[in-house]
Every structure is written in C-alpha cells, then in structure tokens.
Amino acid sequence: MYQADNKRYGQMKYRRCGRSGLLFPVISLGFWQNFGGINEFETCRETVTKAFDNGITHFDLANNYGPPYGSGEETFGRIMEKDLKPYRDEMLISTKAGYDMWEGPYGNWGSKKYLTASLDQSLKRMKLDYVDIFYHHRPDPETPLEETMDALACAVRRGKALYVGVSNYSAEETKKACDILKGMGIHLLVHQPSYSMFDRWVEDGLYDVLGAEGIGAVCFSPLAQGLLTKKYFNGITAGSRAARGTFHKQDSLITEENIEKAKKLHELAQERGQALPQMALSWILSRKESVSVISGARNWEQLKENIGFIEKMEFTEDELRRIDEILK
Ligand SMILES: NC(=O)c1ccc[n+]([C@@H]2O[C@H](COP(=O)([O-])OP(=O)(O)OC[C@H]3O[C@@H](n4cnc5c(N)ncnc54)[C@H](OP(=O)(O)O)[C@@H]3O)[C@@H](O)[C@H]2O)c1
C-alpha cells in the first residue's frame, strides 16, 4: 500500500494565489498529455505519487485530457482510489470545461448546461466529491459571460468546487469575468494562461489585471511543450511530443530560429549551474503574479529534473537582461 513520504513538505516552496488564503506549490503536475488511456498506468502512477512525495500538492486536469477524452481524469481517479484517497485534504485538484467534449449542442463552449453536466461527469471519473478549482477553459464568443460565470458560481454553491478560475481569457475578458463574479460574491481566484520564454503574451496587459484584482497566474506549457529542453537541438528526437504528432502549433514553434535561441539559453543556464528546463521554470516565477508552473512531464525522471529548479529561482538583473536579449 502507498504511504506518502513523511518528509514531503521539506523542500517544496509554496506561493499564495493572488488575494486568497490558498497556497500553491511553485510547480504543479498537469494531465493534458501523458496520462491518458493510451499511456502506461504504472508510469502515470509513479509520476503522480512521487510528485506528491516531493510536495507537489496541485494536480491540473480537464474533461477532455487523454486521449481518449476523459481518460486523464479516469487515470487520476484510479490513482486516487488506490493511493491518494487518505490524502485528499492535502491536495488541490482542478478541472475545466470549455473545449469540445461530447457530441451535440451541449458538449462544448460556455453554456451553463454544458459546464454543469461536465463538472458532474468529471467528478465521477476522478472519484471525487468536489474539486478545489473549476475553470472555464476558454472564452466563448457566443454565450453571455454572465451565464458562464453563473455556471462557475453555481458549481461553488452546489458544493462541487471550492474556487473558480478562467483560462485563455484576454486581459479585458478577465476583468469582465472578475467583475461579474464579484457581483455574485465570488472572487476569481486564478487565471491559467500559457506562459513561457517563447510565449510572453501575459506581459502585455493580462498580468496588470491579475495584479490589480488579486488573481493568481498558474502557467501552462512552461517549457513550450519541450522546446525549452535539449531534445530538439539536433532534430526531432524519437518518442518526443513532436515525433508523436501531438505538439500543438508545432510548425510555428519548432523553428530553426527558436532552436538557436534555446541553445543560447542553454549556455546561460549552464553558467547558472542549472539545466535549461530548470532555468525556464525559474524565469516564469521571477514575476510575482506567477504562482505556479504546471509541468507536463511525461515521467518521474523528467519531473524530478524539473523540480530541481527550486534550488535556484533567483536571477540577477544582468541575467534577466541577457535572456531578453536572446529572446528578441
Ligand atoms: N488551460 C489550457 O488551455 C492548457 C493548455 C495546455 C496545457 N495545459 C496544462 O498545462 C500542463 C502542462 O502543459 P505542457 O505539457 O504543454 O507543458 P510543458 O511542461 O511545457 O511540456 C511538457 C513536455 O515537455 C517535455 N519535458 C518536460 N520536462 C522535461 C525534461 N525535464 N526533460 C526533457 N523533456 C521534458 C516532455 O516532452 P516529451 O513528451 O517530448 O518528452 C513533456 O511532454 C498540461 O498538462 C495541462 O495541465 C493547459
């Protein structure tokens, strides 16, 4: 039987999420890829339990993670049942709805009908009574924002979610969502944006809104899906996300120019005594609005290396300037 390491809170660092009582580990584990029905269960189980043994208390899911859709949550549910059930109160578990999930008019976007049914399904798959955070996964241009926010507020009132968040919302949409929720007596706890050295859109207005409104940022694809590691330095490595054909927007990201930049960043990381992915994760957290990076590690070996970033999270002004120079 799994017994969590009793030194699990010894090394990890935790950050407060905006204006709230909630602390996140600076690194979280995400289930988008690598934890689906097509993946080896024991590898998933090892990654999750060792993550928990090392102080990672936050696990990020969504209804359609897999493949197939739903199977990321099912894998998580199996691990919950087998291993982590006694530790539920020590864990932050999030899920989302907003992308295509099932056929017909009620399985996509942002209606209250979809979000409410989807959360109930997610809880069944994950074998949970409630999630800690329920997110709307992406803005819906057709549904009134009031309805989508009402669906999030209802999840809280029904006792199915403790906190709510949005993902992929622009600065303007986030401010509107926050104001609507405020009117319902609910604080928008968290925004989940993409953020990495190769994807800096949050710096252009979103982080100002988050700072002003006391909303935390939990950042996804912090290694630009693996581009901020050495694996693409000499072409597409066998077995990698790009080789598997699941690298999102591969053509615009895995370019010669970006590989050259990654090589220069790697040299700077070496000077700092860190691996490239470790420096890339530390860099995201050099912004105070960033609360946690969601690692999409494929196995424990990768996650273990990534966790090592907490040993050196500080940057000198000169290092930050050199990084900006490389990324220009
Ligand atoms: N809200 C949203 O719309 C949204 C969208 C995307 C993701 N997310 C969340 O964010 C999480 C992370 O996203 P992501 O998977 O794109 O993040 P990521 O950490 O940028 O990329 C993960 C990939 O990087 C590679 N990797 C990670 N650590 C490595 C290491 N130490 N050495 C070598 N390679 C390493 C692996 O690639 P290989 O498989 O090639 O080895 C892994 O599959 C997701 O699981 C999900 O929870 C949310």
The ligand as a Tripos MOL2 file, in Angstrom:
@<TRIPOS>MOLECULE
LIG
   48    52     1     0     0
SMALL
NO_CHARGES

@<TRIPOS>ATOM
      1 N1         -5.5510   25.6640  -19.9840 N.am      1 LIG1
      2 C1         -5.1360   25.2410  -21.1510 C.2       1 LIG1
      3 O1         -5.6820   25.5790  -22.2110 O.2       1 LIG1
      4 C2         -3.9580   24.3230  -21.1950 C.ar      1 LIG1
      5 C3         -3.3280   24.0420  -22.4080 C.ar      1 LIG1
      6 C4         -2.1960   23.2260  -22.3860 C.ar      1 LIG1
      7 C5         -1.7350   22.7120  -21.1790 C.ar      1 LIG1
      8 N2         -2.3950   22.9790  -20.0190 N.ar      1 LIG1
      9 C6         -1.9390   22.4170  -18.7090 C.3       1 LIG1
     10 O2         -0.5420   22.6140  -18.5680 O.3       1 LIG1
     11 C7          0.1000   21.3440  -18.4140 C.3       1 LIG1
     12 C8          1.4700   21.3840  -18.9950 C.3       1 LIG1
     13 O3          1.4300   21.6530  -20.4110 O.3       1 LIG1
     14 P1          2.5510   21.0480  -21.3360 P.3       1 LIG1
     15 O4          2.5160   19.5660  -21.2310 O.co2     1 LIG1
     16 O5          2.4530   21.6750  -22.6610 O.co2     1 LIG1
     17 O6          3.8400   21.5970  -20.5280 O.3       1 LIG1
     18 P2          5.3920   21.5940  -20.7690 P.3       1 LIG1
     19 O7          5.9790   21.2820  -19.4410 O.co2     1 LIG1
     20 O8          5.7560   22.8770  -21.4520 O.co2     1 LIG1
     21 O9          5.7070   20.4210  -21.7990 O.3       1 LIG1
     22 C9          5.7150   19.0810  -21.3890 C.3       1 LIG1
     23 C10         6.6260   18.2920  -22.2990 C.3       1 LIG1
     24 O10         7.9490   18.7980  -22.1720 O.3       1 LIG1
     25 C11         8.8680   17.7480  -22.1480 C.3       1 LIG1
     26 N3          9.5970   17.7700  -20.8530 N.ar      1 LIG1
     27 C12         9.1420   18.1970  -19.6630 C.ar      1 LIG1
     28 N4         10.1260   18.1370  -18.7600 N.ar      1 LIG1
     29 C13        11.2270   17.6750  -19.4020 C.ar      1 LIG1
     30 C14        12.5540   17.4060  -19.0030 C.ar      1 LIG1
     31 N5         12.9810   17.6240  -17.7650 N.pl3     1 LIG1
     32 N6         13.4100   16.9170  -19.9460 N.ar      1 LIG1
     33 C15        13.0130   16.7060  -21.1970 C.ar      1 LIG1
     34 N7         11.7620   16.9430  -21.6330 N.ar      1 LIG1
     35 C16        10.8860   17.4230  -20.7340 C.ar      1 LIG1
     36 C17         8.1060   16.4670  -22.3590 C.3       1 LIG1
     37 O11         8.1200   16.2340  -23.7550 O.3       1 LIG1
     38 P3          8.2300   14.7840  -24.4150 P.3       1 LIG1
     39 O12         6.8840   14.1860  -24.2400 O.co2     1 LIG1
     40 O13         8.6070   15.1310  -25.8170 O.co2     1 LIG1
     41 O14         9.3100   14.0390  -23.6550 O.co2     1 LIG1
     42 C18         6.7060   16.8240  -21.9120 C.3       1 LIG1
     43 O15         5.7180   16.0670  -22.5910 O.3       1 LIG1
     44 C19        -0.8690   20.3660  -19.0640 C.3       1 LIG1
     45 O16        -0.6690   19.0390  -18.6360 O.3       1 LIG1
     46 C20        -2.1850   20.9270  -18.6230 C.3       1 LIG1
     47 O17        -2.4420   20.5590  -17.2880 O.3       1 LIG1
     48 C21        -3.4820   23.7890  -20.0090 C.ar      1 LIG1
@<TRIPOS>BOND
     1     1     2 1
     2     2     3 2
     3     2     4 1
     4     4     5 ar
     5     4    48 ar
     6     5     6 ar
     7     6     7 ar
     8     7     8 ar
     9     8     9 1
    10     8    48 ar
    11     9    10 1
    12     9    46 1
    13    10    11 1
    14    11    12 1
    15    11    44 1
    16    12    13 1
    17    13    14 1
    18    14    15 2
    19    14    16 1
    20    14    17 1
    21    17    18 1
    22    18    19 2
    23    18    20 1
    24    18    21 1
    25    21    22 1
    26    22    23 1
    27    23    24 1
    28    23    42 1
    29    24    25 1
    30    25    26 1
    31    25    36 1
    32    26    27 ar
    33    26    35 ar
    34    27    28 ar
    35    28    29 ar
    36    29    30 ar
    37    29    35 ar
    38    30    31 1
    39    30    32 ar
    40    32    33 ar
    41    33    34 ar
    42    34    35 ar
    43    36    37 1
    44    36    42 1
    45    37    38 1
    46    38    39 2
    47    38    40 1
    48    38    41 1
    49    42    43 1
    50    44    45 1
    51    44    46 1
    52    46    47 1
@<TRIPOS>SUBSTRUCTURE
     1 LIG1         1 GROUP 0 **** ****
